[in-house]
Amino acid sequence: MIAHAIVPADLGSGAHAGFIRASWTRGAREDWHTLLDLSRRPDVRMLVAHLPDDPESLLGWACCRGDALVWVYSRDLGGRVRGRGLASALLSALRLDPKGPLRALYWSPWAALLTRTGHWRLYYEPPGDKETACA
């Protein structure tokens, strides 16, 4: 596990907002305003992880709406962050269990891989969709 600190995300902060925006639009392929609008809901929580002594060195972030995962992201950094438990630590801080089953509102190739390999038990249910679609 990489040493990290987890704090509430501040979308008004240049560092947090820029980091989250870049990874969200690239990974989820969703408009930034989709996440901004979602973040204003009272049942949405968002956290970021950074190096313990350097709050500007962001490592990852996660967001949930109630008991559903919106998105989780951890930086690759040449294998020094991804695959070392940071995403699981972020989900744990949000009181979500990726060993699930855990509803995911947005989907990615990483979500599919983690589910297919049995590391996590996610299922895809887009926001507002009543049918559960497994990817």
N, C-alpha and C positions, 0 to 999 in steps of 0.2 A: 504494500500500500504506500502510495506517495504521501508525504506529509502535506497537509492542507488545513485550511480554515474554511468553514462554511458560514456564510452570512446572507441575510435577505438581499435580494437583487434590488438595485436602484435604477430604474429605467430612465430617471432624470440625470443620472451620472453619465458622463461621456464614455468612461471606460466600460462600465457595465452595459450600457445601451449599445455601444458600437460592437462589442464582443457578441452579445446576444443576437443583435440584428444580423450580423454577418453569418453566424452559424445557422440561424433560423431560416433566413431566406435561401441560403445555399442547401441546407439539409432537408428542410421540410418543403421547400419550393412553394412557400406561401408568402403572401404579402405581409410586410412588417406590421401594417395596421391591424391585421387579423390577430396577431399576438398582443399588440398594444390594447386593442379593445377587450380582448380576453383578460388581460392583466388587471383591468379595472373592476372586474367582478369580485364580490366579497368572498366567494368560495375558492378563489385562485391564490395559490402560494407559489413564489418563485425564489430560488436560492442560487447563489454563485459560490464556487470554490476558488480559493486563491492560495498562493504560497503563504505560509504562516507569517513571515516577516515582510511580505511585499504585497499589499492589497491590490496593486496594479497588475500583478502577474496572475492573470485569470487562467484557471485550468479547466473549468467546466461550469455548467449550469443545468438546472432542472426546474420544471414547472408542472404543477398538477392543478386540476379543477376537482375539488372534492376528493373522491377516492380514485379518480382517473388520471393517468399520466398524459400530460400534454406533450412534453418533449424532454429529453435528456441529452446532453452533449458533453463529451470530454475531448480535450485536445489530444492530438496524436503525439506531437513532439518526438518523433522518431522512436516510438514505443515506450517512452518514459512515463506516459500518463495513461493512455488507453490500454485497457486490459489489466489494470492494476487495482480495480475496485473503487475507483472514484465515482463512477456513475451509480454503483450500488450504494455507496455512502451518501450521495446526494438524495437518492430515493428513500433511504432509511431516515434521513433527516426530515423528509417530507411525510414520514410515516406510511410509506408505500413499500410493499413487498414484491420485488420482481420475480420471486419464486412462485408467486401468484396463486391463482390466475389474476392478472392485472389488465384492466381495460386501457387501451391506448387510443387516444383521440386522433393522433396523426401517426403515420407509418413511414418507415424508411428501410432501406436494404439492411442496415445494422439491426433493426428490430426484428426483421425476418430471420436473419442469421442467428441472433441470440435465442430466438424462439425455436428455430429448427434444430439447433444443436443442444437444446435442453437447458441452457444456462439460465434463461428467464422463461416465464410462462405468460406471455403477453397475448392479448387478442385485440384485433382492430375493430373499433366501432367509432366511425367518424362522428363529430359533433352533430347532433340533431337527427342522426340516423337511428331508426328503431331496430333495424335488422343488424345482427352481428355478422360481419364478414371476416372470415379468417384468411389471412394472407399466407 
